[in-house]
Amino acid sequence: MTIRGKIIKYRELPPSTCLMPVPAAMVTCRGADGKENIITISWIGIVCSEPPMLSISVRPGRFSRELLEQNGDFVVNLPSAGAMIQADRCGMVSGRDVDKFEEIGWTAIPAAKVNASILKECPLALECRTRQKIGLGSHDLFLAEILAVQVHEEMLDANGRLKIEAIEPLAYCPNCQGGGQYWSLKEVLGHYGVSREHHKRI
Ligand SMILES: Cc1cc2nc3c(=O)[nH]c(=O)nc-3n(C[C@H](O)[C@H](O)[C@H](O)COP(=O)(O)O)c2cc1C
C-alpha cells in the first residue's frame, strides 16, 4: 500500500493488548476487616459519561481482587510521572506479603463518598463504587460509578479546569511481547474541536 508516495508494509502480530497509552493508576481498596491495599492498574478506562463511570480489570489471583469482592468501593489515584517508582512497586508486590503504604511511604486519607482511602501524594483521585462485575477470562471487569473527584487545588487553573501540565499523568504503553514502558506526556498539541478551525484551511 502507498500513502503519499511512501510504501507502507503491514505485518500481522498475534492478537494482544497493545492499546496505548493507558494510565498507570494506583487503585486503593479496603476489605471487610478494614485491611487496605494499593494495586497498580492499567486495564482501566472511561465507559460512560452520565452517570460518570469507569472500568478496571483485575486478575482473580490478586489480593486486591479479594478485597474488592468484600467491598466494591475503590479509589483510582492518578500518580504524576515523578511517582513512576512507587506506581511500579505497587504493581510488583502483593498486599498479601507487604503493607504497600509503608513500602512506598505514602499517606492514606479518607475518601469523601466511598469506603476506601485516597493517596495524598497523587494529584487526582476518582472515588468509585462498583455497580457490576463481569468475568471476562484472565481478568474480572469491575464497572463502577465515579461518585466524587478529588484534586489538589494547585492543579486547577483560574477557571477551575484541570492543569494537565501540572498533574503530569504517568502513562503506560503495554508491549505486545511483555515488557511495557512508562511515558510522560510531553506537550499539549491542541484542544478538543481543533479540527473545526483547521478544516477551513485544508
Ligand atoms: C504498570 C502495571 C499495570 C498493571 N495493570 C494491572 C491490571 O490492569 N490488572 C491487574 O490485575 N494487574 C495489573 N498489574 C499487576 C498488579 O498490579 C500486581 O500483580 C500487584 O502486585 C497485585 O497486587 P495485590 O496482590 O496486592 O492486589 C499491573 C502492574 C503494573 C506494573
The ligand as a MOL file (V3000), in Angstrom:
LIG
                    3D

  0  0  0     0  0            999 V3000
M  V30 BEGIN CTAB
M  V30 COUNTS 31 33 0 0 0
M  V30 BEGIN ATOM
M  V30 1 C 2.0100 -0.8440 35.0410 0
M  V30 2 C 1.2570 -2.0010 35.6390 0
M  V30 3 C -0.0540 -2.1940 35.2830 0
M  V30 4 C -0.7960 -3.2600 35.8240 0
M  V30 5 N -2.0980 -3.4090 35.4770 0
M  V30 6 C -2.8290 -4.4200 36.0320 0
M  V30 7 C -4.2120 -4.5510 35.7150 0
M  V30 8 O -4.7960 -3.7690 34.9800 0
M  V30 9 N -4.8980 -5.5740 36.3110 0
M  V30 10 C -4.2970 -6.4760 37.1640 0
M  V30 11 O -4.9660 -7.4010 37.6680 0
M  V30 12 N -2.9770 -6.3540 37.4810 0
M  V30 13 C -2.2400 -5.3480 36.9390 0
M  V30 14 N -0.9170 -5.1980 37.2540 0
M  V30 15 C -0.2960 -6.1700 38.1700 0
M  V30 16 C -0.6560 -5.8970 39.6390 0
M  V30 17 O -0.5260 -4.5320 39.9390 0
M  V30 18 C 0.3020 -6.7220 40.5400 0
M  V30 19 O 0.1390 -8.0910 40.2920 0
M  V30 20 C 0.1530 -6.4180 42.0150 0
M  V30 21 O 1.3020 -6.8840 42.6710 0
M  V30 22 C -1.0840 -7.0490 42.6320 0
M  V30 23 O -1.1540 -6.6290 43.9500 0
M  V30 24 P -2.1130 -7.2620 45.0420 0
M  V30 25 O -1.8570 -8.7540 45.0760 0
M  V30 26 O -1.6960 -6.5660 46.2910 0
M  V30 27 O -3.5110 -6.9590 44.6390 0
M  V30 28 C -0.1780 -4.1550 36.7320 0
M  V30 29 C 1.1660 -3.9360 37.1020 0
M  V30 30 C 1.8700 -2.8720 36.5560 0
M  V30 31 C 3.2940 -2.6450 36.9750 0
M  V30 END ATOM
M  V30 BEGIN BOND
M  V30 1 1 1 2
M  V30 2 1 2 3
M  V30 3 2 2 30
M  V30 4 2 3 4
M  V30 5 1 4 5
M  V30 6 1 4 28
M  V30 7 2 5 6
M  V30 8 1 6 7
M  V30 9 1 6 13
M  V30 10 2 7 8
M  V30 11 1 7 9
M  V30 12 1 9 10
M  V30 13 2 10 11
M  V30 14 1 10 12
M  V30 15 2 12 13
M  V30 16 1 13 14
M  V30 17 1 14 15
M  V30 18 1 14 28
M  V30 19 1 15 16
M  V30 20 1 16 17
M  V30 21 1 16 18
M  V30 22 1 18 19
M  V30 23 1 18 20
M  V30 24 1 20 21
M  V30 25 1 20 22
M  V30 26 1 22 23
M  V30 27 1 23 24
M  V30 28 2 24 25
M  V30 29 1 24 26
M  V30 30 1 24 27
M  V30 31 2 28 29
M  V30 32 1 29 30
M  V30 33 1 30 31
M  V30 END BOND
M  V30 END CTAB
M  END
